[in-house]
Amino acid sequence: MNAQASPPASKTQTPIPHFKGNILFGQSAAFVNRCDQLFDGMYAKCGEVNVSSILFKKCFTLLSPDANELVLLNKDAAFSNKLGWDPMLDPLFQNGLMLKDGDDHRYSRRIMNAAFSRDALQSYISLSNQQAQNTLGSWSTKETTLFYPSIKALTLELAMRLFVGVSPGAKADQLNRWFSQLVDASLVFSKANIPYTRFWYGLRARRHLLAYFQEIAPQKRAYPGEDMLSRLTQARDENGQCFTDLEIAENMVFLMMAAHDTTTSAMTSLVYFLAKNAHWQNALREEIQGLGREHLDYDDLPQLSVCGNALKEALRMMPPLAVIPRGTTEPVPYKDFILPSNSLVQICPIFTHYQEEIWTSPKTFDPERFSSQRQEDKRHRYAYVPFGGGAHKCLGLHFAEHQVKIVMFHLLRNYKIEMENESDPVWQKVPIVHPKYGLPVKLKAI
């Protein structure tokens, strides 16, 4: 932390504009329902820095790539992940990687790298292929498919296999129920621990999951497999330190949430844009068919460059985390402003991903903007931040990309995807981007 107690006074220091809302609820309703429109209004009236009341908290909103860089790069360690995420994730995901700062974060991240090494990622490919092929092959072409809950079920199945090494069956079903209750509880606004509420069920599910992971961690340590849990039991830092069974359990609970929810969001957004843009869907299918394979190998993944660019574009237009919160540990100067100590601050990928100063026709789905010829994402290195940045940049970003490519490979080889109707779905933008009503699509066998 910077030892300086407060920044020096400046004649150019400007009061931070107040973006007012409802006298009781502030901007809460607009934030929950259409945060993208809220941020557009904030920028038009106040510029790139403002303060407002959101979800009953005083919140400083920063709307620029420069602000993204300030917060994510965090050179002076003045922005805390824990203070930013605690209101949403604690106590359900207590001691998860996103809720750590400084040396504690660096220690955990070094050990957790073992679960996302090249060797680990390669070992996950064959299991992912098998599960994706089996599940997608059973989808119906006769009835409307609600894509979001369907793909969410698949990503949970993949998480059970890859993270825990559990095959489909009674135990996997039980773990899925607990995990679904835990994630569901993170979406409620009231954290009152009242029996039989969603939050109460979520806390109970967390206790069950922690107990289960602590029970099997010694078995995985003695007889390790290729799953992520086994790799965490074997991992050591440069000093030979390893996680305790409780630390492993807490990190497994967090990893399953982080990987499952964001990957599900990314797949759903990509399928939506491909269903709306048939020529891009055909381009991906041609690329996939051009490999001439029944399954993807690890070395095939880089060849799916069109798919990779389409995923990047879907993440630009629908970043799973529309906002990224932080808490300030000291006063922070930013341009002519001072962000006070102990304040909630949010940066907004859903805003900077659409700025016309950076992106050509930003409301158009155009994967070619990420091609080597255009590289619009290089115009400012912090304009495009679907995976965050700096020391807290998403540890599983390559894992997520691989999962999406494997699912798209099996999905587009077997089906043509069309929207069920012409009207656009209603998207919930916070806390995780997803369609409110499941994204109904029609699948046609190829």
N, C-alpha and C positions, 0 to 999 in steps of 0.2 A: 504494500500500500504506500502511496505517496505520503511522505512525512509531513508535507505542508498541510496545515490545518484548514486553510481556506485560500482561494485564489486571490491575488492582489486586486485591489479596487481598480476599476478602469472607467475612464470618462465615456467610453463607447459602450459600456455594458447596457444592454437593453432589457426591459422587463419582458418576461415571456408572455406572449398573448394567451388570453384565456378563451377557450372555445366553449361557450356556455351551452347548456342543455336544459332538460327538465329539472325543476327546482329540487325534486326528491331523488330522481334516478340518473340525473346527468345525461351522459351519452350511452348508457348501458344498453337500451333497446336497439339503437342504431348499431352499436358495436356487435351485438349478438346476431342481429338479423342481416345487416349488410355493411360489414366493416369497410369494404372497398369503397362504397359510396360515401361513408363517413370520412374516410381519409382524403378523398377527393375534395369534399367540402372543407375540411380542415386546411388543406393546402391552399385552396382558393382564397380563403378568408384570412389565414394567419401565416401562411408561408410554411417553411419546413420544420418549425418548432412551435409547439403549443402545449398548454396544460388543460386538462378537462377531468371530469369525474366519470370513471368507468367502473362498473360493478362495485360501486360504493367506495372506490379508492381514488385518490388523487393520482393522476397518471400523466407523465410527460411523453408526448408522442413526437418522434423524430422521423422526418419524411425526406430522406435523400440518401444517395449512395455514400456521400461523405460521412453521414451519421452512422450508416451501417458499418463503415470502416472503423470509425471511432469506437463504437460499442463492441464489435466483434473482435477487433484486433486487441483492444483493451491493454494498451502498452503500460499504463500505470496501475493496472489491477484495481481500477476504481469501480468497475462494474461486476456485480456478483450474480452468478447463475443461481445460486441457492436463494437469494433474496427475491429474484425474479420469478422462479418457478415454484417456490414453496406454497404460495396461495392456491395453486392448482393441483400440484402433485403430492404434497405432503399432507397427511401421513400415509397415503396409499402406496406411494413409491419411495418411501423414506430411504435415504442413503443410496439412491440411484445415481448414476454418473452425472446426470444433468443437475443434480442437487449438490454438487461438490465444487469447491473452488481451490485454487492455489496448490499447495503440496499434496493435499489429500486427493485432489482431482488428478494430478500428474501421476501419483502412485497407482491409483486405480486404473487409469487409462493405459499405463505401460503394461500392466498385467493382462488387461482385457484385450490388448492387441493380439494376443495368442489366438483368440477366437475368430479373428478376422485376417489372419496371415494368408499369404498366397496358398500355402499348403492346406490351410483350413478351408478356404474358399473353393479350392479344387475338389476337396472331399465332399462338399455339400452338393455339387452339381448332379451327380448320378441319382442321389436320393430325391432331389427336387424334380428332375426329369420324370422319374417313375411316378411320384405322387401327382404331379401336374397332369401327366398323360392319363392316368387312371381316373382322376376326378373330372377333368374337362370332357373326357370321352363319354361320361354318363349324363352330361347336360342335355336337356330336351330341345329339340327343334320344333316341337309341336305347340308348345306353350310359351307365353312371355316369360323371360328370365329377368328377375330382379338382380342386376349385375352386382351391385354393391354388397348385399348380404351374402350372395353366392361366392364372390371372390374373397370376402372376409372369412368365410368358412374354410376355403382352400388355404388361405395364408395361415390360419390357425393350425390346420393339419400339417402344413409344412413346418411351422414352428415346433410342433410336438416332435416331429421326426428329427429335424436338424438341431434343435436346441437341447432336447432332452433324450432323444433316441427312443421315443415311445411310438410304437406302431398303432394304427387304428384299432380301437377296442374299448373295453369298459374303462380302463384307466385313462386313456387319452380323452374319452368323452367327459370323465369327471374333471380332469385338468382343464379342459376347454370350458366347462361350465364355470369353474372357479375364476378362470382368467377373464371370461366374458363379464362376469359380475364385477370384477375388479376394474376393468376398463370402463364399464358402464357407470360405475360410481364416480369416476374421475370427471364425468361430464355434468354432474349436478352442481348447483350453485350453493346449496345449503350443506354444510358439513356437520350438522347436528347428528350425533350418534344415537338416533332414535331407532329402537327395534323395528325390524321388518321394512325399513326404508332402503332405497338403493344404496345409500352410503353405508348403512349398517351391514348389508350383504357384502359390499365391497371390502370392508375391513375384515369381515369373517373369512372371505375368500383369500385375502392376503395372508392371514394366519395359517390357513390350510396349505397354501402354496409354499410358504416359508418352511413349515414343518416337513412337507414332502421333500423339498430340495435338500434340507439339512439331513434328512434320513438317508437319501440315496447318494449324497456327496461322497461319503467314505467308500461306498461300493465303486463309484466311478474312479476314485483315486486309486483303488487297488486294482481294478480291472477296467482301464479306460477304453472307450470306443472312439468313434470319429465325430460324435456329437459335440455341441458347444459346451455343454456342462462338463463333459470329460476334459475338454481342453482347458477349461478354467481351473479344474482341480489340479492339473499338471503345471500350470503356468507359474513362472517365477520372474521376479524383476532382476536387475543386474546385481543385487545384493543377496539373491537367493530367497527373498521373501515371497510368500504365497498368501492367497486369501484364506481366511478361516471359513468354516462351513457356513456360518451365518452370513459373512460377506458374500460368499458365492451365491447363497440363496437370495439375498437382497438384489444382487446384480442380475441374477437370472430373471427375477420378477420384472425388473426395469427393462432389461433387454427385450423381453418378449413383448412388452407394451410398445417400446420405441420402434422395433423392427416391424411388428405386425400392423400397427395403426398407420404409420406413414407409408409403408409399402402398399397397403390396401388402398389408401387414398390416391397414391400415384397411379396404380393400375386402373382404378376407376376413372380418373380424369383422362388418362390416355385413351381408354376405350371409348369414352364419350366423344373425344375429338376425332377419333378414327371413324366412329359411326357417322359423325356429321361431315366428314371430309373423305368421301369414298376414294378419291384418287390417292390420298396418302395411305389409306388402308391397303389399297392395291399395291402401292410401292413397297410397303413393309412385307406383304405376302410374297411378292416377287423376290425380294431379298432373302427371305426365309427359305422359299422353295429352291432358290439358286444354290443353297448349301448342299442340297441333295442328301440330307440326313434324316433319320427317324428320331434321333435325339441330339441334343446339343452337347458338345464337349467344351471344356474350359477354353481351349484355344480357338473355338468358333466364335466366342462372344465378341471379340474386337471386330470381327467381320460384319457384324450387324450394326453398321454405322448409321444407316437410315433409321433403324429402330432406336438407336441411341440418341440421335438428334430429335426424333419425335418425342421421346421420353423427356428430354431436356425442355422442349417447348411446352409439353403438358405441365411440367413442374414450374415453368415460368408463369404460365397463365393460371395455374391452380396450385400454388405451393402448399404442401400439406400443412405447414405452419404459416398462416397468413401474417401472424405477428410473432415476434420473438421478445420476451420480456427479460429485463435485468433490474437489479436494484443497485443504487449507488451507495458506495461506502464512504464517500467524501464528496465535497463540492467539485463539480467537473466543468471547466470552461469549454464552451463550444461556440465558435465564432463570436458573436456579440452577446452571448447568453451565458448564464451560469445555471447548471442543473444542480439543485440542492442535494446535500447529503441525505442518505436514508430515504430516497425517493424511488418510486416505481417508474421505470422508463421502458418504452417499447419502440422497437424498430419494426418496419412494416414491409416485408418482401412483396406482399400483394399490391403495394403502391409502387415501389421502385421497379418492379417487373413490368410496369406499364408506362413508365415515363418516356414521353416522346423524344426527349433529348438523347435517350439511349437506344430506343427500339424503333424500328421502321414499322409503321402500321401495327402498333402493339396489340390491338384487339383481334388481329388476324392470326389464325393458327398457321405458322410458317416455320417448320423445322429447319429450312435452309438457312435461317438466320444464324444457326450454330455451325454451319459448314465452314471449312477451312478458308473458303473464298470470302465469307462475310464476317464471321466472328464478332457479331454484335455484342456478345457477352464480354468481350475484351475491352470495350470502350471505357469501362470503369470496372476495376476488379471486384468491387463490392456492390455493383448494381444487381447482379444475379446471385442470390444467396439462398437457394432452396434447402441447402444443407448447413446453413449457418456459416461460420468462418472462424479463423483464429484457433486458439488452443481447444475450443469446444466444438470445432467442426465435426459433423456427424461421423462417428467411428465406423458406422456400418454403411456408408454411402455406396461402396462397391458391391457389398452384399445385396443391397436393395436393387441396384441396377441389374445384377445377375438374375435376381428373382423375377423382376419384371420381364427381362428378355426371355427367360425360360417359359414363363406363362404365355407371353405373346407368341412364342414359337409354336407351342401346341395349340393355342387358341386359333390363330390365323391359318394354320395348316388345315384345320378341320371345319372352320366356320366362317361365313360372311356375317358381319355384325351390322344391324340396322336399328335405328331408333324406333321404338314402338309408335310414337306419334311425333308430330312436327314441333310441338311446343317444347321449349327448353325446360329442363328440370330446375327445381329450386335448390340452390346450393347453400349448405350451412358452412360458413367460412371459419368459425372458431368453435372449439379449440383446434379441431382437426377438420380440414376441408373434406366434405362428403355431400352427396346428394340426399336431400331430406327423405325422399320417397323411393329410394332404392335403385334408381336408374333402370327403368324397364326397357329391355332391348329384345329384338328378335334375332335368333340365330338360325342361319340357313346352312345346311350341310354342303360341303364342297365335294 
